[in-house]
Amino acid sequence: MKTAIVTSKSSLNHNTGSGHPESISRVTSIIETLKKNKKLIWKNPADFNKDIIKETHSSSYINAIENAFPKEGLTFLDGDTVISPGSKDATFDAVGSIIAAIDGVEKKEFNAAHCVTRPPGVWRLSIYRGAQTNWTSR
């Protein structure tokens, strides 16, 4: 079975601050471990038209999320989701990762895909549940 790992370096720019359990080291540890498996196919997030997000969310919700990212420092998007200036690109790359995973499985480029993305919480209330999402063909 061919398996893809879809990830982006932008995940490393999502800073949650010291002591937060959702840290950069989580992703780097996962990626370092997966790189030991030479059979995996490595993919980058797909470029996508942001209008696809409107299929599941209102424009006002999308605008609120897009405008929530701070220019500097850290802030909370909700009660437990810390975001930083680098979180915005990481968030949209997480969406692109899910799209790349789905497209690759549907086109039979690979049989399964695992998306190693951050931030997992930002779109938790919305898009495709981007963090650590697995897609397989049946």
C-alpha positions in Angstrom: 0.0 0.0 0.0 1.3 3.4 -0.9 1.0 6.0 1.9 1.5 9.7 1.7 2.5 12.1 4.4 1.2 15.6 3.7 2.8 18.4 5.7 4.2 21.9 5.5 7.0 23.9 7.1 4.5 26.6 8.0 3.3 24.4 10.8 6.6 25.3 12.6 5.6 28.9 12.6 2.4 28.3 14.6 3.7 29.4 18.0 1.6 28.5 21.1 4.0 29.8 23.6 6.1 27.9 26.2 4.4 25.3 28.2 1.4 24.7 25.9 0.9 21.0 25.1 0.3 21.8 21.4 3.9 22.7 20.6 6.2 22.8 17.6 8.1 19.8 19.0 5.0 17.6 18.5 5.2 18.0 14.8 9.0 17.8 14.5 9.0 14.6 16.5 6.4 13.0 14.3 8.1 14.1 11.1 11.5 12.9 12.3 10.0 9.5 13.1 8.2 9.2 9.8 11.3 10.1 7.8 12.8 6.8 8.9 10.3 5.0 6.7 11.7 5.3 3.2 8.5 3.9 1.6 6.4 7.0 2.4 5.5 9.5 -0.2 6.0 13.1 0.9 3.5 15.7 -0.3 3.0 19.5 0.2 -0.3 21.1 0.7 -2.4 21.8 -2.4 -3.0 25.3 -3.5 -6.7 26.0 -3.3 -9.3 28.7 -3.9 -10.4 29.9 -0.5 -14.0 29.9 -1.8 -14.0 26.2 -1.1 -14.2 27.0 2.6 -17.4 28.9 1.9 -19.0 25.5 1.1 -19.1 24.8 4.8 -18.9 28.2 6.5 -20.4 31.6 6.2 -18.3 34.5 4.9 -18.6 36.3 8.2 -17.1 33.3 10.1 -14.3 33.0 7.6 -13.6 36.7 7.8 -13.6 36.6 11.6 -11.0 33.8 11.5 -8.8 35.4 8.9 -8.8 38.7 10.9 -8.2 37.0 14.3 -4.5 36.4 13.7 -2.2 38.8 15.6 0.5 40.9 13.9 2.7 40.1 16.9 2.6 38.1 20.1 0.1 35.5 21.0 -3.7 35.6 21.4 -6.6 33.2 21.9 -8.9 32.3 19.1 -11.2 30.6 21.6 -10.9 29.2 25.1 -8.0 26.9 24.3 -6.6 27.8 20.9 -3.5 30.0 21.0 -2.6 31.7 17.8 0.4 33.7 16.7 1.4 35.6 13.5 2.6 32.4 11.9 -0.6 30.6 12.6 -2.5 32.0 9.6 -0.3 30.4 6.9 -0.2 27.2 9.0 -3.9 27.2 9.2 -4.5 27.5 5.4 -1.7 25.0 4.7 -3.5 22.6 7.0 -6.6 23.0 4.7 -4.4 22.5 1.7 -2.9 19.4 3.2 -6.4 17.8 3.6 -7.2 18.7 0.0 -3.9 17.2 -1.2 -4.6 14.0 0.8 -8.2 13.6 -0.5 -7.1 14.4 -4.1 -4.2 12.0 -4.0 -6.4 9.1 -2.7 -9.2 9.9 -5.2 -6.7 10.0 -8.1 -5.1 6.7 -6.8 -1.7 8.4 -6.5 -1.5 6.7 -3.1 -3.9 4.5 -1.1 -3.7 6.4 2.2 -2.6 9.8 3.5 -1.7 11.2 6.9 -1.7 14.9 7.4 0.8 16.2 9.9 -0.4 19.7 10.4 -0.7 22.5 12.9 -2.6 24.2 14.3 -5.1 21.5 15.0 -7.6 23.6 17.0 -8.0 26.6 14.7 -10.4 25.0 12.3 -11.6 22.4 14.7 -14.9 24.2 14.8 -15.0 24.4 11.1 -13.3 23.0 8.1 -12.0 19.4 7.7 -10.5 18.6 11.1 -7.0 19.2 9.7 -4.8 17.9 12.5 -3.5 14.4 12.2 -6.2 13.4 9.7 -6.1 10.1 8.0 -7.6 9.4 4.6 -7.7 6.0 3.0 -9.2 4.5 -0.1 -11.5 1.6 0.3 
